[in-house]
């Protein structure tokens, strides 16, 4: 017999407000997330803000689970390709 676990999530497009930026940066700078990133160094808020405002072909969505922010997913449109990347912080 197959078992399925259903987890209800919602995605909310980020804005440039500091609450969204702080949340994404907090996850990005987690040790385990950095371990699997191209750049494993801690990123400053100044560089994070530059990166977030630099590319208009990037969309970032906050993942909510039971009304709690648990991660984010990023969508980027690049030359002839689309890519998705996501990080879950805690559930």
Buried (B, 14 or more C-beta within 10 A) or exposed (E): EEEEEEEEEEEEEBEEEEEBBEBBBEBBBBEEBBEEBEEEEEBEEEEBBEBBEEEEEBBBBBBBBEEEBBBBBBBBEEEEEEEEEEBBBEE
